[in-house]
Amino acid sequence: SQQGEEDPQALSIQEGENATMNCSYKTSINNLQWYRQNSGRGLVHLILIRSNEREKHSGRLRVTLDTSKKSSSLLITASRAADTASYFCATDPLGSSNTGKLIFGQGTTLQVKP
Amino acid sequence: DGGITQSPKYLFRKEGQNVTLSCEQNLNHDAMYWYRQDPGQGLRLIYYSQIVNDFQKGDIAEGYSVSREKKESFPLTVTSAQKNPTAFYLCASSIYTFGGNGYTFGSGTRLTVV
Protein backbone atom coordinates (compact mmCIF):
# COMPACT_ATOMS: atom_id res chain seq x y z
CA SER A 1 0.00 0.00 0.00
CA GLN A 2 1.63 3.20 -1.17
CA GLN A 3 0.91 6.07 1.18
CA GLY A 4 3.06 8.81 -0.25
CA GLU A 5 3.02 10.26 -3.71
CA GLU A 6 5.92 12.44 -4.68
CA ASP A 7 6.05 15.25 -7.11
CA PRO A 8 7.84 15.75 -9.39
CA GLN A 9 9.03 12.27 -10.35
CA ALA A 10 12.21 13.78 -11.76
CA LEU A 11 13.92 17.13 -11.33
CA SER A 12 16.98 18.54 -13.06
CA ILE A 13 18.62 21.76 -11.87
CA GLN A 14 21.93 23.61 -12.02
CA GLU A 15 24.38 23.61 -9.15
CA GLY A 16 23.62 26.44 -6.76
CA GLU A 17 19.88 26.44 -7.42
CA ASN A 18 17.29 25.32 -4.89
CA ALA A 19 15.41 22.03 -5.28
CA THR A 20 11.90 21.49 -3.97
CA MET A 21 10.20 18.13 -3.75
CA ASN A 22 6.67 17.49 -2.57
CA CYS A 23 5.01 14.54 -0.90
CA SER A 24 1.31 13.90 -0.41
CA TYR A 25 -0.13 11.17 1.75
CA LYS A 26 -3.54 9.71 2.45
CA THR A 27 -3.98 8.87 6.13
CA SER A 28 -3.14 10.60 9.39
CA ILE A 29 0.41 10.16 10.59
CA ASN A 30 2.62 10.12 13.66
CA ASN A 31 5.53 11.53 11.69
CA LEU A 32 6.93 11.92 8.19
CA GLN A 33 10.52 11.23 7.22
CA TRP A 34 12.72 12.01 4.22
CA TYR A 35 15.43 9.72 2.92
CA ARG A 36 18.09 9.95 0.20
CA GLN A 37 19.22 7.06 -1.97
CA ASN A 38 22.30 7.19 -4.17
CA SER A 39 22.16 4.90 -7.17
CA GLY A 40 22.40 1.23 -6.20
CA ARG A 41 22.82 1.98 -2.51
CA GLY A 42 20.75 1.84 0.66
CA LEU A 43 18.68 4.74 1.91
CA VAL A 44 20.02 7.37 4.27
CA HIS A 45 17.77 9.07 6.79
CA LEU A 46 17.75 12.85 6.34
CA ILE A 47 15.12 14.32 8.62
CA LEU A 48 12.02 13.45 10.64
CA ILE A 49 9.14 15.84 11.29
CA ARG A 50 6.43 14.98 13.80
CA SER A 51 2.74 15.57 13.22
CA ASN A 52 2.68 18.48 15.66
CA GLU A 53 5.56 20.26 13.91
CA ARG A 54 5.19 22.53 10.91
CA GLU A 55 8.77 23.16 9.85
CA LYS A 56 12.18 21.71 10.52
CA HIS A 57 15.70 22.57 9.37
CA SER A 58 18.87 20.55 9.08
CA GLY A 59 21.82 22.22 7.38
CA ARG A 60 20.73 22.99 3.80
CA LEU A 61 17.50 21.02 4.22
CA ARG A 62 14.15 22.53 5.11
CA VAL A 63 11.08 20.37 5.58
CA THR A 64 7.54 21.59 5.99
CA LEU A 65 4.47 19.63 6.99
CA ASP A 66 0.84 20.60 6.46
CA THR A 67 -1.33 17.98 8.12
CA SER A 68 -4.54 19.68 6.99
CA LYS A 69 -3.49 19.16 3.37
CA LYS A 70 -1.68 15.89 4.12
CA SER A 71 1.42 17.13 2.38
CA SER A 72 5.09 17.82 3.00
CA SER A 73 7.86 19.47 1.07
CA LEU A 74 11.63 19.08 1.13
CA LEU A 75 13.73 22.06 0.09
CA ILE A 76 17.44 21.67 -0.60
CA THR A 77 19.11 25.06 -0.82
CA ALA A 78 22.25 25.88 -2.79
CA SER A 79 22.34 22.44 -4.35
CA ARG A 80 25.57 20.64 -5.18
CA ALA A 81 26.40 17.92 -7.68
CA ALA A 82 26.74 15.55 -4.70
CA ASP A 83 23.02 16.05 -3.96
CA THR A 84 22.22 14.04 -7.11
CA ALA A 85 20.15 11.12 -5.79
CA SER A 86 16.60 9.86 -5.34
CA TYR A 87 14.64 11.29 -2.44
CA PHE A 88 11.85 9.42 -0.71
CA CYS A 89 9.26 10.48 1.79
CA ALA A 90 8.03 7.90 4.29
CA THR A 91 5.12 8.09 6.67
CA ASP A 92 4.56 6.48 10.05
CA PRO A 93 0.76 6.04 10.00
CA LEU A 94 -1.31 6.90 13.03
CA GLY A 95 -2.82 3.80 14.54
CA SER A 96 -0.08 1.52 13.24
CA SER A 97 -0.01 -0.13 16.67
CA ASN A 98 3.46 1.23 17.38
CA THR A 99 5.01 -1.17 14.91
CA GLY A 100 7.37 1.41 13.53
CA LYS A 101 6.44 0.38 9.99
CA LEU A 102 7.05 3.10 7.45
CA ILE A 103 5.24 3.47 4.14
CA PHE A 104 7.43 4.87 1.38
CA GLY A 105 6.55 6.97 -1.62
CA GLN A 106 7.93 6.28 -5.08
CA GLY A 107 10.57 8.95 -4.87
CA THR A 108 11.82 11.99 -6.74
CA THR A 109 14.99 11.63 -8.79
CA LEU A 110 17.10 14.77 -8.52
CA GLN A 111 19.92 15.57 -10.93
CA VAL A 112 22.17 18.52 -10.09
CA LYS A 113 24.30 19.58 -13.04
CA PRO A 114 27.73 21.07 -12.35
CA ASP B 1 31.51 1.48 13.66
CA GLY B 2 27.83 0.64 14.19
CA GLY B 3 25.67 -0.25 11.24
CA ILE B 4 23.81 -2.83 9.21
CA THR B 5 25.58 -5.32 6.99
CA GLN B 6 23.79 -7.03 4.15
CA SER B 7 25.35 -9.88 2.23
CA PRO B 8 25.92 -10.80 -0.45
CA LYS B 9 25.84 -7.60 -2.50
CA TYR B 10 24.83 -9.56 -5.62
CA LEU B 11 23.01 -12.89 -5.74
CA PHE B 12 21.93 -15.05 -8.63
CA ARG B 13 19.15 -17.58 -8.26
CA LYS B 14 18.17 -20.39 -10.54
CA GLU B 15 14.54 -21.24 -11.13
CA GLY B 16 13.11 -23.35 -8.29
CA GLN B 17 15.93 -22.53 -5.88
CA ASN B 18 15.63 -21.04 -2.41
CA VAL B 19 18.16 -18.38 -1.48
CA THR B 20 18.85 -16.61 1.81
CA LEU B 21 19.84 -12.97 2.19
CA SER B 22 21.75 -12.03 5.30
CA CYS B 23 21.15 -8.94 7.45
CA GLU B 24 23.18 -8.25 10.60
CA GLN B 25 23.14 -5.12 12.80
CA ASN B 26 25.29 -4.07 15.74
CA LEU B 27 23.22 -1.03 16.67
CA ASN B 28 21.29 -2.81 19.44
CA HIS B 29 18.06 -1.95 17.61
CA ASP B 30 14.97 -3.92 18.52
CA ALA B 31 13.09 -3.57 15.24
CA MET B 32 14.22 -4.88 11.88
CA TYR B 33 12.56 -4.72 8.46
CA TRP B 34 12.88 -6.14 4.96
CA TYR B 35 11.84 -4.09 1.95
CA ARG B 36 11.81 -4.86 -1.74
CA GLN B 37 12.57 -2.19 -4.35
CA ASP B 38 11.83 -2.63 -8.03
CA PRO B 39 13.41 -0.35 -10.68
CA GLY B 40 12.13 3.21 -10.47
CA GLN B 41 9.79 2.27 -7.64
CA GLY B 42 9.43 2.93 -3.96
CA LEU B 43 9.96 0.39 -1.20
CA ARG B 44 7.44 -2.29 -0.34
CA LEU B 45 7.48 -4.01 3.06
CA ILE B 46 8.01 -7.78 3.06
CA TYR B 47 8.40 -8.67 6.75
CA TYR B 48 9.22 -6.91 9.99
CA SER B 49 10.20 -7.91 13.50
CA GLN B 50 9.94 -5.86 16.68
CA ILE B 51 11.46 -8.40 19.03
CA VAL B 52 13.43 -11.63 19.01
CA ASN B 53 11.41 -14.72 18.08
CA ASP B 54 8.55 -12.65 16.70
CA PHE B 55 7.90 -11.29 13.21
CA GLN B 56 4.96 -10.07 11.17
CA LYS B 57 4.02 -10.13 7.50
CA GLY B 58 4.20 -6.94 5.53
CA ASP B 59 2.37 -6.06 2.34
CA ILE B 60 4.09 -8.57 0.03
CA ALA B 61 5.10 -11.54 2.22
CA GLU B 62 4.03 -14.30 -0.16
CA GLY B 63 7.00 -16.35 -1.35
CA TYR B 64 9.28 -15.08 1.41
CA SER B 65 10.18 -16.32 4.90
CA VAL B 66 12.19 -14.87 7.79
CA SER B 67 13.52 -15.80 11.21
CA ARG B 68 14.61 -13.72 14.21
CA GLU B 69 16.54 -16.00 16.53
CA LYS B 70 18.97 -13.28 17.60
CA LYS B 71 18.50 -9.56 18.09
CA GLU B 72 21.33 -8.82 15.68
CA SER B 73 20.19 -10.99 12.79
CA PHE B 74 17.14 -11.04 10.50
CA PRO B 75 17.75 -13.27 7.45
CA LEU B 76 15.31 -13.33 4.54
CA THR B 77 14.73 -16.46 2.46
CA VAL B 78 13.35 -16.04 -1.03
CA THR B 79 11.58 -19.30 -1.79
CA SER B 80 10.74 -20.92 -5.10
CA ALA B 81 7.14 -19.81 -4.50
CA GLN B 82 8.17 -16.21 -5.21
CA LYS B 83 7.55 -16.02 -8.94
CA ASN B 84 9.21 -12.70 -9.65
CA PRO B 85 12.10 -12.37 -7.20
CA THR B 86 14.42 -10.20 -9.30
CA ALA B 87 14.70 -6.96 -7.29
CA PHE B 88 16.85 -4.93 -4.90
CA TYR B 89 16.34 -6.03 -1.29
CA LEU B 90 16.91 -3.63 1.58
CA CYS B 91 17.15 -4.43 5.27
CA ALA B 92 16.63 -1.73 7.90
CA SER B 93 16.55 -1.40 11.65
CA SER B 94 15.28 1.14 14.15
CA ILE B 95 14.92 1.85 17.83
CA TYR B 96 11.22 2.32 17.96
CA THR B 97 10.07 4.74 20.59
CA PHE B 98 6.81 6.59 20.85
CA GLY B 99 6.89 9.29 18.20
CA GLY B 100 9.11 7.27 15.95
CA ASN B 101 12.72 7.29 14.86
CA GLY B 102 14.45 7.00 11.56
CA TYR B 103 15.57 3.77 9.99
CA THR B 104 19.15 2.75 9.41
CA PHE B 105 19.47 0.88 6.12
CA GLY B 106 21.94 -1.66 4.87
CA SER B 107 23.53 -1.25 1.45
CA GLY B 108 21.22 -3.79 -0.17
CA THR B 109 21.35 -7.11 -2.03
CA ARG B 110 20.56 -7.24 -5.72
CA LEU B 111 18.92 -10.56 -6.56
CA THR B 112 18.67 -11.77 -10.14
CA VAL B 113 16.98 -14.90 -11.45
CA VAL B 114 19.05 -16.67 -14.11
Interface residues (C-beta under 8 A of the other chain):
Chain A: S1 Q2 G4 N30 N31 Q33 Y35 G40 R41 G42 L43 V44 H45 L48 R50 F88 A90 D92 N98 T99 G100 K101 L102 I103 F104 G105 Q106 G107
Chain B: I4 Q6 A31 Y33 Y35 G40 Q41 G42 L43 R44 L45 Y48 Q50 Q56 G58 D59 F88 L90 A92 S94 Y96 F98 G99 G100 N101 G102 Y103 T104 F105 G106 S107 G108 R110
